[in-house]
Amino acid sequence: MELIDYLRTHFLTREQLLAACATDTAHLDAFAAAGTMPAPSYRLRVRIDCASFFGDHAETHALDWFAKGDVEWLRMLLEGEPDPYARFAARYRAALDALPLRGLEATDAHLRSEWQHFLAGTYGLCTRTGLPEDIAAKELAIHVIRTLTDDGRPLDAGERERLAEARDLLDRASSPFAPHERARSSRARYGLK
């Protein structure tokens, strides 16, 4: 049940997302089909086997869990955002510009790739909000950490300080991850708790 507790704490069910945005499944599904709304970050297929005085019972359910930041994104779509990708790219670039660390270039190819991961629900799983600002912060932090550590050479004082800044940024942007994912997560890979 640790996974269910994690999901209840950090994510919204489809029904909670729809209620928070005062909309219905038809709108959400239409945005998903149009390639403008992130998919759920987690999809659970649950089988319940129950035994009671009245006999056995079995049922199955499909439960979708969305990033909490998807509320903001869905509201923007409902308000009629004409170009969601352009909004994503602008927010991503603005987030990079606002961060004190430098080193990641938001090329068109990079942004298109990030957009696809965003739509797949990937960043809802691995960032705190699933929104472009956390995505940019996480990707910049990982880029800086890799740049500083991949060759295995000793770092000077300035590089160690930059590495600490990048790890702090990664910590702030990254989700705590589901229990079964923590060992393979970016947190574990880059030395965070």
N, C-alpha and C positions, 0 to 999 in steps of 0.2 A: 504494500500500500504506500510505500515511500514515493513511488512515481506519481500516484494519484495525488498525494499531498503536495508534491512539488508542482504539478500542473495546476492545482487549485490555487496555489500561492502566486504563481508567476504568469499564468495564462488565463485566457477567457474561453469558455465554451462558445460554440456557434450561437447559441441562444443568448448568452450574455453579451456577445458582440453586437448582435442584432438589436437587443434591448437598449444598449448604450448609445446606439446610433439611431434609434427610433425608425428602423427599417425592417425589411422582410428578406426572406431567403431568395426571392426572385431577383431583387436588386443585387445582393451579394453575388449570387451565381452569375448574373449578367456581367458584372465587373470582372469576375474571375475569367469568364469565357472571352472577354475582350482583351485579356492580358494586361489589366491595370490594377488588380487587387491581389495581394499575396495569398498564397494557399495557406492552409493551416500548417503550423509548425510541427504539430503532432497529430497523428490519426490513430486512435485506439480502436481495435476491434475487440469487443468484450463479449465473452460467453458466460452466461450465468447459469449455473446448475443449482437448483434449490430442492431441498427435501423438507417436507413438513408433514404434519398430521394428515393433511389432505392428499399427500402423494408427491411425486416428483414433478418438477417443472424446469424447463430450459428455455432460455431466450438469448438472442444475440443483439448487440447494439454497436453502432458506429459512432464514435465520439470524436469530434474535431476540436482542437485546441489552438487558438490564435494568440499571437503576441499582443500584449496590452497596447502597444503603439498602433496596432491595426485600427483601433477606434478612431484615432486622429486621421489616419489615411482614408478610411471608409467615409468619414464625414466630409473630407475634402472632395472625394469622388461624388458623393451625393449632392454637394454644392455645385457640381458641374465643371470641375477642373477640366479645361480643354485639352491639355497635354500632360498627362501624369508622368511620362518619362522625363520630359523637360523639367518638370517640378522636382522630380527625384534628383536629376543631374545637378540642377542649380543648388539644391539643399546640400548635396554631397560636396560639391566644390566650395560652397560657403563654409561648411563645417571644416574642411581642410584648411581654408584660409584663416579661420579663427583660432586654430590650434597653434600652440607655440612650437611644436615639433615640425620639421620639414622633411621632405624626402620622397613623398609619393606624388606622382603626377597623375592627375585625373584625365587621362586621354579618353577619346571617344570609345576606343576599344575596351579600355578598362571599365568605363561606366556602363557600357552595354553588357559586359560580363556581370558586373555587380547587380544590374537591373534584373538579369535572369535569376540570379541567386535570391534576390529580394522577392521576386514573384513566386519562386518555388517554396518560400517560407523558411529558407535556410537561415536567414539572418534573424528571423523571429526566434529561432531556436538558440542562436549563439551570441546575440547581443541583448542588452537589457530591454530595449524597446522595439527592436526590429526596424527602426526608422533610419533614414539616410545619415543623420548626424552620428549615431552610434556605429553605423556600418563604416563610415569614413574614419572615425576614430580608431576602431578596431583594426582596419586594414592598414592604416598609417603606422600604428603601434607595431604590428607584426612585421611590416616592411622594415622599420628601423631596427627592431630586435634582430631580424635575420641579417641585415646588412652589417650589424656590429658583431655578430657572433658566428656566422656561418664558416668563416675561415679558421676559427679556433685560436687566433693569435691573442696575446694579452692586450687588454685595453688600457689606454692611458686614462688619467683622471677625468678629463672632459668626456671621453667616450663612456666611461662608467656612469657618469652623471646623466648622459643622454639615454643610456640603457635603462637606468632607474626611472627616468621620466617616461620612457616608452612602456615599461612594465606597469607603471602607475596608470597610464592612459588605458592600457589594455584591461587592467583590473576594473576601471570605472566603466568601460564600455561593454565588457563581456558579461554574459549571463552566468549564474552559478552552475549551470548545466544540470541536467537530470542525473540522478544517482548512477544509472547504468552507462552514462556517457562521460563522466568526469575523467576517467583514466585516459581517454583518447582525445580529450578536449584541448583547445588552445591554451586553457589555463594550465593544464598539466605540461603541455609541450613547451611552454615558455616560462616555466618556473613560478607560476602563481598558485595560491592556495585555493 
